[in-house]
Amino acid sequence: MYGLCDCNNFYASCERVFRPDLVGRPVVVLSNNDGCIIARSNEAKALGIGMGQPFYQVRPLIERGQVTVFSANFALYGDLSRRVMATLRSLVPGIEVYSIDEAFFDLRGMTEPLDELGRTIGRTIRRNVGIPVSIGIAPTKTLAKIASKLAKQYPRLNGCCYMHRPEDIAKVLGRFPLQEVWGIGRRYGRMFDRMGLRTAQQFVDLPQEWVRARMGVAGLRTWSELQGVECISFEQLPPRKQQITISRTFPREITTREELERIVAEFASMCAEKLRGEGSVCSEVQSYLLTNRHREDQPQRYETSLQLLSEPTDSTLEIVRQARIALRQVFLPGYGYKKAGVILSQITPASERQGSLFSPVDIQKQSRLMQVLDTVNKTHGKGTLVVAAQGTEPFRMNREHLSPRYTTDWKELLVVKPR
């Protein structure tokens, strides 16, 4: 058996941990630069607020005091996610972190009653961290995903749906929307809509040969998992990233290359730090620029440039240099740029790096320099040491509704005052 622990309305729930007065009230969380809505409490959903809806469209509700709004506080959300995963890890044999608010866990060999174990997990996480979760338990990971959705949807399940009997699985699949099945996706969802297939059971009823021919091995894997045949293995170690991306939408349009270069240098530095944290190196560095697509009165432009490296690297110095070169190749004056990003690709383990006899760079010396850079920034705070190309002023997002970093900054710890 596999389980899935899914945090309910995670970003909104994180804010409520330190603002219990908001329980039962509409809460929304905004994207970078307070552009659009990326998380909603159930009460906000009931008001008709949509995922991805621009912030300005719900401003009237906020001004009337009906909705509480927060800027995205990823430092807080990341720390509470780690606490949720640590608690889960202490209760089960092994976990596979799937995203910031979801993790599979392995129940093979565990004794019944598993539904009571699931509820115990939910109660313990709620007590230790303050985050409500939904637990789904089933014979495969795909079915566990469905079970967790049912646990979230039906309060009578008390936070855990244990779906293991064949007749119960068939009953659920007969009503479960096909497009919500893990692994179907939008492209296949549109195809099935045209075919008139609406439920997961209708997909299961398709011939195996048809699924293989139209959807390949991945589709056949989903088809088998829905029938209770385990095809997606359990991985306790997260897979190595294939790409690392840092991008931001700017509070205002930027027209000068010099300012964009400083921003792109900062993004490239952040990418390089993540790359070293993974123990990896990259062979491709890409920069891109995007104008404001909402400004129909202005010329539009989206351009990207890719730099191929002569040998893989994890050096901030080299990655920043290549990102700036790529930026210069795509920048054109006369445009107001609203977004930029850096992408690292062709990522491989650093232990498998193949150097060049003719490389002008002393890799060992550069590696020691990067260790010093990471150590100083970890000890004294991010941004303590930066490359000169970043400048002295870090990129600042528009976050007017940011809550304190209650658990990761000594200066922002919650203070309880006596009466």
N, C-alpha and C positions, 0 to 999 in steps of 0.2 A: 504494500500500500504506500501511496505517496500523499503528502499533505501540501497545501499551499496556504501560507499566512499572508493575507492581504490587508494592509492598513486602510481603514475607512477614511476617505476624504483627507488624505494624509497631511497635506500642507495646512489645511484649515484646522485639523485636529492638533497639529503642533502648536499653532497659535493659541488654541483653547487650553492647552496644558497650563499655560501661565496666565490665562484670562478665563477662569471658569465662569465669569459672568456672561460669557458669550455662548455658553451651552444652550442650545435651543433657539439661537438667534442666527439670522443669515450672515454668513462670512464668505468673503471672496479673497483670493490671493492673485496679485498681478504679476505679469511677466517683467523681464528686465526693462528698465526705464518706464515702468508703469504703463505699458502699452495696451495690453489686453489681459483677459482673465484666463488663468491657467489652473485654478482650483476653486471649487465651490462646495460649501456645505449643503446638506440636503435641503435646508430651509431656503438657501439661495436658489437652488435648482427649482424649488416649488414656485418661486417668483417668476420663473421663465428666463432667468439669466443663463446664457449659453456658454459653453466652453469655447474659448478663443474670441469671445465678443469684445470689441473695443471698449476700453474703460470709459470713454466719454459718453457712451450710450447708456451706462448705468449711473452716471453721476447724479441725475435727478433723484434716484432712489437713495443714494448715499446722503445727499443734502437734506432729504426728509428724515434721515436717521433710521431708515429701514434696514440698511446693510452696513456692516462693518468691513472695511477694506484694509488690506495689508500689502505692502510691497514684499516681493519674494525675499525671504531671509534664508538663503541656502546654507549658511553656516549653522543655523539652528536646526534646520531640517536634516542636514547630514549627520549632525551629532545625535539627534533623537533616533534617526534610522539605525545608527551603529548600536545604540542601546537596545532597540527592539531586537536586532539580530543577535546581540549577545545574550539576551534573555532567552530567545528561541533556541539558540545553540546549547544552552544549559539544560534544556528539557527534552531534546531528541538526539538520536545518534549522530546525525549529520544534517547540514543545511546547504542549499545552493541559492545564493543571493541572486535574484533575477533582476531586480531594479531597486530603487531607493525605498520603495514601499511594499515590495513583494519578495518572498523567499519560499522556495520549495523545501520540504524536509522529508527525510527518509524514514519510513515506518516499517520497513521490512524486518520481520522478526519480532516486532512488538506485539504484545498480547492484548486481547480485547479487555474492556470495551474502548475502542478507539475514539468513539464519539465523545466519551467523557474526558479522554486525554485531550482532545481538541478543545473542549470547553475550558479545561484546566490551563492550557496554553494561553487561551484568550484572556482568562481572568488574571493570570500571572503577569502578562505583558501590560495589561491595563493598570494593575497595581504598581508594578515596578517603574513603568515609563509614563503612563497616563494616556497612551494611545489606544483607541478602540480598534480591534482587528476582526476580520472574518476568516474562519478556518474552513477549508474544503479538503475532504479526505476521500480518495477514490483509488481504483487499481492502477491508473495511469496519470501522468502529469496533465494531459489534456482534459481528462475528466475531473481532476482535482481543481483545475481552473474553473470549470463550470460549477462545481460544487461550491467554491468560494463565492461565486456570484449569487448563488441561491442563498447562502448563509447571510449575505449582505442584504438581499432583497426581502427575506422573510424573517421578521423578528422572533417568531415562534420557535425558530431553530436554535435560539440562544447563542448565536455566534458561531455555530459549527454545523456543517452539513456533511454527514457520513454517507456517501453514496457508493454502495458495494453490491447490492443484490441486483442481478440482471434485469428483473422485472421493473425495479425502481429506475435503473439507468435508462431502459427503453422508454419508460413513461416520461422521464425528464427530457430526453432527446426529442421526443415527439412534439414538445412544446417549445424547446429552446431555439431562439433565432439563429439561423445558420451563420449570418454575418458576424455574430458575436463569438463564434468558435475560434479559439486560439489556433492560428495557422491558416485561416481562410483569407483574410485580408480583403482590401477593397477591390482589387482586380478580379479575383475569383468571385467575390460577392456580387459584382455587376454581372458576371457571366451566369451565375446561378439565378439572379433575378430575371434575366432574360429567359431562362429555362423554366421559370415558375417554381423553383425550389426555394422553400422558405425556412424549413426546420433542419436541425442537425440529423434527425432520423431519416429524412429524405435523402440526405447526402450519404449516410451509411448504407442505404438501400441500393445505391448505384453499383453496377458491376465493377469488380476489381480492375479488370482490363481497361474499362473506360476511365477510371480515376488515374491509373498509371499513364495512359496515353495522353490525357488532357492536362494533368497536373504534375506528372513526374514523381520522383521518389518522395519529395517533401509532402505532396498531397496524399500519397498512399500511406505515408507515416501517420498523418492526421486521421485518415479514414480508419486505419487499424487501431489507433489509440482510442477512438470513440467506441470501438467494439471491445475495449478492455484488454487489448494486446499491447504490452509495453514495447514501445519503439524508440522513445526519447530517453536516453540514459540519464542517470543522476550524476552530476558533476559537482563535487565539493569545492574544487578550485575554479574560480571564474575564468572563462576563456580569455585569451590575450586579445586586446583591442586590435581591430584592423585599421581603424582610423582614430585620430585624436583631433578634435575641433574646438576652437574657441572663437565665438562670434558675438557681436553685440549690435543692437540698434542704438543709434545715437540720440540724445535728447534734442539735438538740433542738426541741421544739415551742415556738413563740413565741405569746404570748397578748396582748401589749400593742401598741397601734397605734404608739406612739412608736418602739419598736424596729424594727417593720416599716417605718416610714417612712424610717428611716436606711438600712436595707438596700435598699429600693426606690430611694432616691435614688442609692445607689452603683451599682446595676444600670443605672439610667437614664443616669448619667454615663458608664459604660462603653459603652453603646449609642451615645451621642452621639459619643464619640471614634471608634468604628468608622465611624459615619456620615460624619464629616468625612474620615476616611482614605480613604473611597470617593469623595470629592468629590461627596456627595449631600446632599439635604435630605429631610425627611419631613413629612407632613401629618396623621399619626395616631399617637397614643401610647396604648398599652394596658398596663394593669397587671392581674395576676391573683393570686389566693391559692388555696392548696390545703391541705386538712387531711391528716392521716396516714391513708391508706386501709387501712393494715395494722392500725389500731386499731379493731376492730369494737365495742369497748366505749365508743367515743366518738362523738359526733355528727359527721357528715361534711358537708363543704361545699366546693364549687368555684365561685368567682365571678370574673367578669372585667368590666372597665369600659373603654370606649373614649372617648378624648378627641379631638375633631376640632379641628384648629388653623385659625385664621383665615387664616394664610399659612404656607407651608412654612418650616422652620427647621432648622438644624444646631447651634443654641445649646444648650450643656449647661444653662444657666440655665433656659431655657424648657422643655426636655424634662424636666428634673427636676421643675419646678413642675407640669407636666401629669401626670406619673406619680404624684406625691403626691396630686393632686386625685382621680385615678382610684382610687387605693388607698383613700382615705377613703370613697369611694362604695360600696366592696364590703366593707370591714371591719365585722365584727360582734363584739362582746365575747362571751366564753363559749366560744370555739373555740380549739383548739390548732393553729396553722398550721405546716405542715411544709415548705411550698415556696411560693416567690413568683417572679414573673418580670415582665419588661418587654419589650414588643414594639413596634418601630417599623415602620410600614407606609406605603403610598402614597409610596414612595421615588422621587424623580426627581433628575436631575443638578442640581447647584447652579447651573450656568451657565444653566439654563433656568428658574430660579426667577422667579415673577411676584410682585412686591411689591404693596403697597397704598399709595395716596396718603395714606390716613388712618391708617396704622400708627403707634402711639405709640413703636415701637422703632426706634432708629437702627441699621439693619442693618450699615452699614459700621463703626461703632464696636464693635458686638457681634462682628463678624467679626475685628477686630483683637484683641479681648480673647481670643477662642478661640484665635487663633494664639499668643498669649503663653502661654496655659494649656497647649497642646500642646507648645510648645517647651520650657518649663520641665520638664514631666513626662518628656519624651523625654531631656533632658539630665541631669536629676538623679534620675530614677527615678519610676516610676508612683506616684501618690498624694502627690507632693510638694506639689502645689496641688490642692485639692478645694473644692467648694462647701460652705457651712456645713451644709446639710441632711444631708450624709453623716456628720457628726460627726468625731471625731478617731480613732476606733477602726474600722479597716476590717473588713468581714465576713471571718471566718476559718472555713475549712472544716476538717472533721475529716480530717486526712491523716497518720495515724500511721506510714505506711510510705513516706513520700516520699523519693525519691533526690535527690542534689544536682543543681543546675542546672549541669552540668559545662561547658557551652559558652556560657552567657549571663550568668554572675555571677562577677566576679573573686574573690570570697570563697569560691566553691565549686569552683574549678578543681581538676582531678585533680592530686594531688601524687605524684610518683614519688620515693621515698626510696632512697638507695643502701644496699646491704647493709653 
